[in-house]
Amino acid sequence: MMLLALHIVAIGSVVGVTAYIAYYLGKKDGLNYAEKEQGKNGNIKISAEFEKK
C-alpha cells in the first residue's frame, strides 16, 4: 500500500512539473504571438495605404 501511495505522489509530481513547464512556455509564446499579430496588422495598414495612392 505504501508503494502505491509513493507511485501516486511521484506521478502527480511529474504531471505537475510538466504542466508548469508547458504553461510557462505557452505563456511566453503567447506574448510573442501577440507581438507578431501587431506586426502583421501594421504591415496590412501600410499595404492598404499604399494601394490607396
CHARMM-style PDB file with segment names, atoms N, HN, CA, C and O in Angstrom:
ATOM      1  N   MET     1       0.826  -1.191   0.000  1.00  0.00      PROA
ATOM      2  CA  MET     1       0.000   0.000   0.000  1.00  0.00      PROA
ATOM      3  C   MET     1       0.875   1.262   0.000  1.00  0.00      PROA
ATOM      4  O   MET     1       0.568   2.251  -0.665  1.00  0.00      PROA
ATOM      5  N   MET     2       1.951   1.198   0.751  1.00  0.00      PROA
ATOM      6  HN  MET     2       2.200   0.394   1.292  1.00  0.00      PROA
ATOM      7  CA  MET     2       2.876   2.337   0.796  1.00  0.00      PROA
ATOM      8  C   MET     2       3.496   2.577  -0.582  1.00  0.00      PROA
ATOM      9  O   MET     2       3.682   3.723  -0.993  1.00  0.00      PROA
ATOM     10  N   LEU     3       3.810   1.507  -1.281  1.00  0.00      PROA
ATOM     11  HN  LEU     3       3.659   0.576  -0.948  1.00  0.00      PROA
ATOM     12  CA  LEU     3       4.400   1.627  -2.616  1.00  0.00      PROA
ATOM     13  C   LEU     3       3.415   2.282  -3.587  1.00  0.00      PROA
ATOM     14  O   LEU     3       3.809   3.100  -4.418  1.00  0.00      PROA
ATOM     15  N   LEU     4       2.152   1.923  -3.480  1.00  0.00      PROA
ATOM     16  HN  LEU     4       1.833   1.258  -2.805  1.00  0.00      PROA
ATOM     17  CA  LEU     4       1.122   2.522  -4.334  1.00  0.00      PROA
ATOM     18  C   LEU     4       1.015   4.027  -4.065  1.00  0.00      PROA
ATOM     19  O   LEU     4       0.936   4.825  -4.999  1.00  0.00      PROA
ATOM     20  N   ALA     5       1.012   4.401  -2.806  1.00  0.00      PROA
ATOM     21  HN  ALA     5       1.076   3.752  -2.047  1.00  0.00      PROA
ATOM     22  CA  ALA     5       0.937   5.818  -2.447  1.00  0.00      PROA
ATOM     23  C   ALA     5       2.158   6.573  -2.969  1.00  0.00      PROA
ATOM     24  O   ALA     5       2.036   7.700  -3.449  1.00  0.00      PROA
ATOM     25  N   LEU     6       3.320   5.960  -2.874  1.00  0.00      PROA
ATOM     26  HN  LEU     6       3.419   5.045  -2.484  1.00  0.00      PROA
ATOM     27  CA  LEU     6       4.542   6.586  -3.370  1.00  0.00      PROA
ATOM     28  C   LEU     6       4.473   6.801  -4.878  1.00  0.00      PROA
ATOM     29  O   LEU     6       4.890   7.847  -5.375  1.00  0.00      PROA
ATOM     30  N   HSD     7       3.952   5.825  -5.604  1.00  0.00      PROA
ATOM     31  HN  HSD     7       3.613   4.975  -5.200  1.00  0.00      PROA
ATOM     32  CA  HSD     7       3.816   5.964  -7.052  1.00  0.00      PROA
ATOM     33  C   HSD     7       2.820   7.070  -7.406  1.00  0.00      PROA
ATOM     34  O   HSD     7       3.051   7.845  -8.335  1.00  0.00      PROA
ATOM     35  N   ILE     8       1.734   7.140  -6.674  1.00  0.00      PROA
ATOM     36  HN  ILE     8       1.547   6.511  -5.920  1.00  0.00      PROA
ATOM     37  CA  ILE     8       0.733   8.175  -6.955  1.00  0.00      PROA
ATOM     38  C   ILE     8       1.333   9.565  -6.747  1.00  0.00      PROA
ATOM     39  O   ILE     8       1.117  10.466  -7.557  1.00  0.00      PROA
ATOM     40  N   VAL     9       2.075   9.732  -5.677  1.00  0.00      PROA
ATOM     41  HN  VAL     9       2.251   8.999  -5.019  1.00  0.00      PROA
ATOM     42  CA  VAL     9       2.715  11.024  -5.409  1.00  0.00      PROA
ATOM     43  C   VAL     9       3.758  11.339  -6.478  1.00  0.00      PROA
ATOM     44  O   VAL     9       3.841  12.476  -6.944  1.00  0.00      PROA
ATOM     45  N   ALA    10       4.546  10.355  -6.867  1.00  0.00      PROA
ATOM     46  HN  ALA    10       4.478   9.431  -6.489  1.00  0.00      PROA
ATOM     47  CA  ALA    10       5.586  10.575  -7.880  1.00  0.00      PROA
ATOM     48  C   ALA    10       4.972  10.946  -9.227  1.00  0.00      PROA
ATOM     49  O   ALA    10       5.440  11.870  -9.891  1.00  0.00      PROA
ATOM     50  N   ILE    11       3.935  10.232  -9.627  1.00  0.00      PROA
ATOM     51  HN  ILE    11       3.556   9.480  -9.087  1.00  0.00      PROA
ATOM     52  CA  ILE    11       3.284  10.521 -10.906  1.00  0.00      PROA
ATOM     53  C   ILE    11       2.637  11.905 -10.862  1.00  0.00      PROA
ATOM     54  O   ILE    11       2.714  12.656 -11.834  1.00  0.00      PROA
ATOM     55  N   GLY    12       2.008  12.241  -9.755  1.00  0.00      PROA
ATOM     56  HN  GLY    12       1.945  11.631  -8.965  1.00  0.00      PROA
ATOM     57  CA  GLY    12       1.412  13.568  -9.608  1.00  0.00      PROA
ATOM     58  C   GLY    12       2.449  14.669  -9.702  1.00  0.00      PROA
ATOM     59  O   GLY    12       2.198  15.718 -10.295  1.00  0.00      PROA
ATOM     60  N   SER    13       3.611  14.432  -9.119  1.00  0.00      PROA
ATOM     61  HN  SER    13       3.814  13.579  -8.638  1.00  0.00      PROA
ATOM     62  CA  SER    13       4.688  15.425  -9.180  1.00  0.00      PROA
ATOM     63  C   SER    13       5.178  15.615 -10.607  1.00  0.00      PROA
ATOM     64  O   SER    13       5.398  16.745 -11.044  1.00  0.00      PROA
ATOM     65  N   VAL    14       5.348  14.527 -11.328  1.00  0.00      PROA
ATOM     66  HN  VAL    14       5.170  13.609 -10.973  1.00  0.00      PROA
ATOM     67  CA  VAL    14       5.808  14.613 -12.720  1.00  0.00      PROA
ATOM     68  C   VAL    14       4.779  15.352 -13.571  1.00  0.00      PROA
ATOM     69  O   VAL    14       5.142  16.198 -14.389  1.00  0.00      PROA
ATOM     70  N   VAL    15       3.510  15.039 -13.384  1.00  0.00      PROA
ATOM     71  HN  VAL    15       3.216  14.351 -12.720  1.00  0.00      PROA
ATOM     72  CA  VAL    15       2.457  15.713 -14.145  1.00  0.00      PROA
ATOM     73  C   VAL    15       2.424  17.204 -13.799  1.00  0.00      PROA
ATOM     74  O   VAL    15       2.266  18.047 -14.682  1.00  0.00      PROA
ATOM     75  N   GLY    16       2.571  17.521 -12.528  1.00  0.00      PROA
ATOM     76  HN  GLY    16       2.699  16.837 -11.810  1.00  0.00      PROA
ATOM     77  CA  GLY    16       2.563  18.919 -12.111  1.00  0.00      PROA
ATOM     78  C   GLY    16       3.714  19.713 -12.696  1.00  0.00      PROA
ATOM     79  O   GLY    16       3.516  20.827 -13.181  1.00  0.00      PROA
ATOM     80  N   VAL    17       4.904  19.157 -12.657  1.00  0.00      PROA
ATOM     81  HN  VAL    17       5.064  18.252 -12.263  1.00  0.00      PROA
ATOM     82  CA  VAL    17       6.078  19.846 -13.210  1.00  0.00      PROA
ATOM     83  C   VAL    17       5.929  20.010 -14.719  1.00  0.00      PROA
ATOM     84  O   VAL    17       6.259  21.064 -15.263  1.00  0.00      PROA
ATOM     85  N   THR    18       5.436  18.982 -15.394  1.00  0.00      PROA
ATOM     86  HN  THR    18       5.168  18.126 -14.952  1.00  0.00      PROA
ATOM     87  CA  THR    18       5.235  19.059 -16.843  1.00  0.00      PROA
ATOM     88  C   THR    18       4.202  20.129 -17.189  1.00  0.00      PROA
ATOM     89  O   THR    18       4.393  20.896 -18.133  1.00  0.00      PROA
ATOM     90  N   ALA    19       3.119  20.183 -16.435  1.00  0.00      PROA
ATOM     91  HN  ALA    19       2.964  19.561 -15.667  1.00  0.00      PROA
ATOM     92  CA  ALA    19       2.086  21.192 -16.683  1.00  0.00      PROA
ATOM     93  C   ALA    19       2.634  22.594 -16.445  1.00  0.00      PROA
ATOM     94  O   ALA    19       2.317  23.516 -17.196  1.00  0.00      PROA
ATOM     95  N   TYR    20       3.446  22.765 -15.416  1.00  0.00      PROA
ATOM     96  HN  TYR    20       3.703  22.016 -14.805  1.00  0.00      PROA
ATOM     97  CA  TYR    20       4.032  24.080 -15.125  1.00  0.00      PROA
ATOM     98  C   TYR    20       4.940  24.524 -16.271  1.00  0.00      PROA
ATOM     99  O   TYR    20       4.880  25.675 -16.705  1.00  0.00      PROA
ATOM    100  N   ILE    21       5.771  23.618 -16.754  1.00  0.00      PROA
ATOM    101  HN  ILE    21       5.819  22.683 -16.401  1.00  0.00      PROA
ATOM    102  CA  ILE    21       6.683  23.952 -17.858  1.00  0.00      PROA
ATOM    103  C   ILE    21       5.885  24.289 -19.114  1.00  0.00      PROA
ATOM    104  O   ILE    21       6.200  25.256 -19.808  1.00  0.00      PROA
ATOM    105  N   ALA    22       4.853  23.498 -19.412  1.00  0.00      PROA
ATOM    106  HN  ALA    22       4.596  22.712 -18.848  1.00  0.00      PROA
ATOM    107  CA  ALA    22       4.037  23.752 -20.600  1.00  0.00      PROA
ATOM    108  C   ALA    22       3.317  25.091 -20.492  1.00  0.00      PROA
ATOM    109  O   ALA    22       3.216  25.820 -21.479  1.00  0.00      PROA
ATOM    110  N   TYR    23       2.821  25.420 -19.314  1.00  0.00      PROA
ATOM    111  HN  TYR    23       2.903  24.828 -18.512  1.00  0.00      PROA
ATOM    112  CA  TYR    23       2.144  26.703 -19.105  1.00  0.00      PROA
ATOM    113  C   TYR    23       3.121  27.860 -19.294  1.00  0.00      PROA
ATOM    114  O   TYR    23       2.793  28.864 -19.926  1.00  0.00      PROA
ATOM    115  N   TYR    24       4.325  27.708 -18.738  1.00  0.00      PROA
ATOM    116  HN  TYR    24       4.591  26.893 -18.225  1.00  0.00      PROA
ATOM    117  CA  TYR    24       5.329  28.765 -18.855  1.00  0.00      PROA
ATOM    118  C   TYR    24       5.707  28.987 -20.316  1.00  0.00      PROA
ATOM    119  O   TYR    24       5.785  30.129 -20.771  1.00  0.00      PROA
ATOM    120  N   LEU    25       5.939  27.907 -21.050  1.00  0.00      PROA
ATOM    121  HN  LEU    25       5.875  26.980 -20.681  1.00  0.00      PROA
ATOM    122  CA  LEU    25       6.316  28.042 -22.458  1.00  0.00      PROA
ATOM    123  C   LEU    25       5.160  28.595 -23.283  1.00  0.00      PROA
ATOM    124  O   LEU    25       5.372  29.404 -24.186  1.00  0.00      PROA
ATOM    125  N   GLY    26       3.956  28.166 -22.981  1.00  0.00      PROA
ATOM    126  HN  GLY    26       3.784  27.509 -22.248  1.00  0.00      PROA
ATOM    127  CA  GLY    26       2.789  28.672 -23.702  1.00  0.00      PROA
ATOM    128  C   GLY    26       2.549  30.142 -23.431  1.00  0.00      PROA
ATOM    129  O   GLY    26       2.167  30.887 -24.333  1.00  0.00      PROA
ATOM    130  N   LYS    27       2.768  30.562 -22.203  1.00  0.00      PROA
ATOM    131  HN  LYS    27       3.078  29.957 -21.471  1.00  0.00      PROA
ATOM    132  CA  LYS    27       2.588  31.962 -21.841  1.00  0.00      PROA
ATOM    133  C   LYS    27       3.614  32.823 -22.569  1.00  0.00      PROA
ATOM    134  O   LYS    27       3.289  33.896 -23.077  1.00  0.00      PROA
ATOM    135  N   LYS    28       4.841  32.350 -22.614  1.00  0.00      PROA
ATOM    136  HN  LYS    28       5.105  31.479 -22.201  1.00  0.00      PROA
ATOM    137  CA  LYS    28       5.901  33.088 -23.293  1.00  0.00      PROA
ATOM    138  C   LYS    28       5.611  33.160 -24.795  1.00  0.00      PROA
ATOM    139  O   LYS    28       5.777  34.213 -25.412  1.00  0.00      PROA
ATOM    140  N   ASP    29       5.182  32.051 -25.372  1.00  0.00      PROA
ATOM    141  HN  ASP    29       5.047  31.197 -24.871  1.00  0.00      PROA
ATOM    142  CA  ASP    29       4.874  32.006 -26.793  1.00  0.00      PROA
ATOM    143  C   ASP    29       3.652  32.866 -27.102  1.00  0.00      PROA
ATOM    144  O   ASP    29       3.567  33.478 -28.166  1.00  0.00      PROA
ATOM    145  N   GLY    30       2.716  32.907 -26.172  1.00  0.00      PROA
ATOM    146  HN  GLY    30       2.785  32.410 -25.307  1.00  0.00      PROA
ATOM    147  CA  GLY    30       1.528  33.734 -26.365  1.00  0.00      PROA
ATOM    148  C   GLY    30       1.878  35.207 -26.440  1.00  0.00      PROA
ATOM    149  O   GLY    30       1.287  35.947 -27.227  1.00  0.00      PROA
ATOM    150  N   LEU    31       2.837  35.644 -25.627  1.00  0.00      PROA
ATOM    151  HN  LEU    31       3.317  35.043 -24.987  1.00  0.00      PROA
ATOM    152  CA  LEU    31       3.272  37.036 -25.687  1.00  0.00      PROA
ATOM    153  C   LEU    31       3.946  37.318 -27.018  1.00  0.00      PROA
ATOM    154  O   LEU    31       3.741  38.383 -27.600  1.00  0.00      PROA
ATOM    155  N   ASN    32       4.744  36.386 -27.505  1.00  0.00      PROA
ATOM    156  HN  ASN    32       4.911  35.521 -27.032  1.00  0.00      PROA
ATOM    157  CA  ASN    32       5.387  36.564 -28.806  1.00  0.00      PROA
ATOM    158  C   ASN    32       4.343  36.601 -29.914  1.00  0.00      PROA
ATOM    159  O   ASN    32       4.476  37.357 -30.877  1.00  0.00      PROA
ATOM    160  N   TYR    33       3.303  35.780 -29.773  1.00  0.00      PROA
ATOM    161  HN  TYR    33       3.195  35.166 -28.991  1.00  0.00      PROA
ATOM    162  CA  TYR    33       2.254  35.738 -30.783  1.00  0.00      PROA
ATOM    163  C   TYR    33       1.531  37.080 -30.867  1.00  0.00      PROA
ATOM    164  O   TYR    33       1.209  37.551 -31.958  1.00  0.00      PROA
ATOM    165  N   ALA    34       1.280  37.691 -29.715  1.00  0.00      PROA
ATOM    166  HN  ALA    34       1.542  37.309 -28.829  1.00  0.00      PROA
ATOM    167  CA  ALA    34       0.605  38.995 -29.707  1.00  0.00      PROA
ATOM    168  C   ALA    34       1.468  40.038 -30.408  1.00  0.00      PROA
ATOM    169  O   ALA    34       0.952  40.867 -31.158  1.00  0.00      PROA
ATOM    170  N   GLU    35       2.767  40.003 -30.171  1.00  0.00      PROA
ATOM    171  HN  GLU    35       3.186  39.330 -29.561  1.00  0.00      PROA
ATOM    172  CA  GLU    35       3.660  40.953 -30.839  1.00  0.00      PROA
ATOM    173  C   GLU    35       3.692  40.701 -32.342  1.00  0.00      PROA
ATOM    174  O   GLU    35       3.730  41.647 -33.128  1.00  0.00      PROA
ATOM    175  N   LYS    36       3.678  39.436 -32.746  1.00  0.00      PROA
ATOM    176  HN  LYS    36       3.647  38.667 -32.108  1.00  0.00      PROA
ATOM    177  CA  LYS    36       3.674  39.110 -34.175  1.00  0.00      PROA
ATOM    178  C   LYS    36       2.396  39.612 -34.832  1.00  0.00      PROA
ATOM    179  O   LYS    36       2.430  40.127 -35.950  1.00  0.00      PROA
ATOM    180  N   GLU    37       1.265  39.464 -34.140  1.00  0.00      PROA
ATOM    181  HN  GLU    37       1.237  39.046 -33.232  1.00  0.00      PROA
ATOM    182  CA  GLU    37      -0.004  39.927 -34.690  1.00  0.00      PROA
ATOM    183  C   GLU    37       0.005  41.440 -34.882  1.00  0.00      PROA
ATOM    184  O   GLU    37      -0.513  41.938 -35.882  1.00  0.00      PROA
ATOM    185  N   GLN    38       0.579  42.165 -33.949  1.00  0.00      PROA
ATOM    186  HN  GLN    38       1.000  41.760 -33.137  1.00  0.00      PROA
ATOM    187  CA  GLN    38       0.656  43.614 -34.097  1.00  0.00      PROA
ATOM    188  C   GLN    38       1.507  43.972 -35.311  1.00  0.00      PROA
ATOM    189  O   GLN    38       1.186  44.909 -36.041  1.00  0.00      PROA
ATOM    190  N   GLY    39       2.579  43.238 -35.525  1.00  0.00      PROA
ATOM    191  HN  GLY    39       2.840  42.477 -34.932  1.00  0.00      PROA
ATOM    192  CA  GLY    39       3.424  43.476 -36.686  1.00  0.00      PROA
ATOM    193  C   GLY    39       2.690  43.199 -37.978  1.00  0.00      PROA
ATOM    194  O   GLY    39       2.830  43.946 -38.946  1.00  0.00      PROA
ATOM    195  N   LYS    40       1.908  42.129 -38.003  1.00  0.00      PROA
ATOM    196  HN  LYS    40       1.794  41.522 -37.217  1.00  0.00      PROA
ATOM    197  CA  LYS    40       1.131  41.794 -39.196  1.00  0.00      PROA
ATOM    198  C   LYS    40       0.099  42.875 -39.485  1.00  0.00      PROA
ATOM    199  O   LYS    40      -0.078  43.280 -40.634  1.00  0.00      PROA
ATOM    200  N   ASN    41      -0.576  43.338 -38.450  1.00  0.00      PROA
ATOM    201  HN  ASN    41      -0.433  43.009 -37.517  1.00  0.00      PROA
ATOM    202  CA  ASN    41      -1.583  44.379 -38.651  1.00  0.00      PROA
ATOM    203  C   ASN    41      -0.944  45.662 -39.153  1.00  0.00      PROA
ATOM    204  O   ASN    41      -1.527  46.366 -39.978  1.00  0.00      PROA
ATOM    205  N   GLY    42       0.237  45.969 -38.670  1.00  0.00      PROA
ATOM    206  HN  GLY    42       0.711  45.397 -38.000  1.00  0.00      PROA
ATOM    207  CA  GLY    42       0.945  47.149 -39.150  1.00  0.00      PROA
ATOM    208  C   GLY    42       1.277  47.031 -40.622  1.00  0.00      PROA
ATOM    209  O   GLY    42       1.159  48.001 -41.370  1.00  0.00      PROA
ATOM    210  N   ASN    43       1.694  45.841 -41.044  1.00  0.00      PROA
ATOM    211  HN  ASN    43       1.790  45.053 -40.436  1.00  0.00      PROA
ATOM    212  CA  ASN    43       2.005  45.625 -42.453  1.00  0.00      PROA
ATOM    213  C   ASN    43       0.756  45.729 -43.307  1.00  0.00      PROA
ATOM    214  O   ASN    43       0.813  46.233 -44.429  1.00  0.00      PROA
ATOM    215  N   ILE    44      -0.363  45.260 -42.796  1.00  0.00      PROA
ATOM    216  HN  ILE    44      -0.409  44.850 -41.885  1.00  0.00      PROA
ATOM    217  CA  ILE    44      -1.613  45.343 -43.551  1.00  0.00      PROA
ATOM    218  C   ILE    44      -2.010  46.806 -43.731  1.00  0.00      PROA
ATOM    219  O   ILE    44      -2.444  47.208 -44.810  1.00  0.00      PROA
ATOM    220  N   LYS    45      -1.860  47.601 -42.669  1.00  0.00      PROA
ATOM    221  HN  LYS    45      -1.507  47.274 -41.793  1.00  0.00      PROA
ATOM    222  CA  LYS    45      -2.209  49.018 -42.764  1.00  0.00      PROA
ATOM    223  C   LYS    45      -1.312  49.726 -43.773  1.00  0.00      PROA
ATOM    224  O   LYS    45      -1.786  50.556 -44.548  1.00  0.00      PROA
ATOM    225  N   ILE    46      -0.031  49.408 -43.767  1.00  0.00      PROA
ATOM    226  HN  ILE    46       0.354  48.734 -43.137  1.00  0.00      PROA
ATOM    227  CA  ILE    46       0.907  50.044 -44.698  1.00  0.00      PROA
ATOM    228  C   ILE    46       0.548  49.674 -46.135  1.00  0.00      PROA
ATOM    229  O   ILE    46       0.536  50.538 -47.011  1.00  0.00      PROA
ATOM    230  N   SER    47       0.254  48.389 -46.384  1.00  0.00      PROA
ATOM    231  HN  SER    47       0.264  47.687 -45.671  1.00  0.00      PROA
ATOM    232  CA  SER    47      -0.078  47.975 -47.743  1.00  0.00      PROA
ATOM    233  C   SER    47      -1.416  48.564 -48.179  1.00  0.00      PROA
ATOM    234  O   SER    47      -1.591  48.872 -49.358  1.00  0.00      PROA
ATOM    235  N   ALA    48      -2.364  48.729 -47.256  1.00  0.00      PROA
ATOM    236  HN  ALA    48      -2.222  48.479 -46.299  1.00  0.00      PROA
ATOM    237  CA  ALA    48      -3.649  49.333 -47.608  1.00  0.00      PROA
ATOM    238  C   ALA    48      -3.455  50.797 -47.985  1.00  0.00      PROA
ATOM    239  O   ALA    48      -4.073  51.282 -48.933  1.00  0.00      PROA
ATOM    240  N   GLU    49      -2.605  51.497 -47.252  1.00  0.00      PROA
ATOM    241  HN  GLU    49      -2.104  51.103 -46.482  1.00  0.00      PROA
ATOM    242  CA  GLU    49      -2.332  52.898 -47.584  1.00  0.00      PROA
ATOM    243  C   GLU    49      -1.608  53.001 -48.923  1.00  0.00      PROA
ATOM    244  O   GLU    49      -1.842  53.939 -49.685  1.00  0.00      PROA
ATOM    245  N   PHE    50      -0.740  52.050 -49.210  1.00  0.00      PROA
ATOM    246  HN  PHE    50      -0.550  51.288 -48.591  1.00  0.00      PROA
ATOM    247  CA  PHE    50      -0.008  52.051 -50.473  1.00  0.00      PROA
ATOM    248  C   PHE    50      -0.966  51.852 -51.643  1.00  0.00      PROA
ATOM    249  O   PHE    50      -0.813  52.484 -52.688  1.00  0.00      PROA
ATOM    250  N   GLU    51      -1.957  50.973 -51.467  1.00  0.00      PROA
ATOM    251  HN  GLU    51      -2.082  50.459 -50.618  1.00  0.00      PROA
ATOM    252  CA  GLU    51      -2.918  50.710 -52.540  1.00  0.00      PROA
ATOM    253  C   GLU    51      -3.829  51.906 -52.788  1.00  0.00      PROA
ATOM    254  O   GLU    51      -4.296  52.103 -53.910  1.00  0.00      PROA
ATOM    255  N   LYS    52      -4.087  52.708 -51.754  1.00  0.00      PROA
ATOM    256  HN  LYS    52      -3.707  52.548 -50.843  1.00  0.00      PROA
ATOM    257  CA  LYS    52      -4.952  53.878 -51.915  1.00  0.00      PROA
ATOM    258  C   LYS    52      -4.294  54.934 -52.793  1.00  0.00      PROA
ATOM    259  O   LYS    52      -4.985  55.676 -53.491  1.00  0.00      PROA
ATOM    260  N   LYS    53      -2.968  55.010 -52.766  1.00  0.00      PROA
ATOM    261  HN  LYS    53      -2.406  54.407 -52.199  1.00  0.00      PROA
ATOM    262  CA  LYS    53      -2.252  56.056 -53.513  1.00  0.00      PROA
ATOM    263  C   LYS    53      -2.235  55.765 -54.956  1.00  0.00      PROA
ATOM    264  OT1 LYS    53      -1.676  56.538 -55.735  1.00  0.00      PROA
TER     265      LYS     53
END
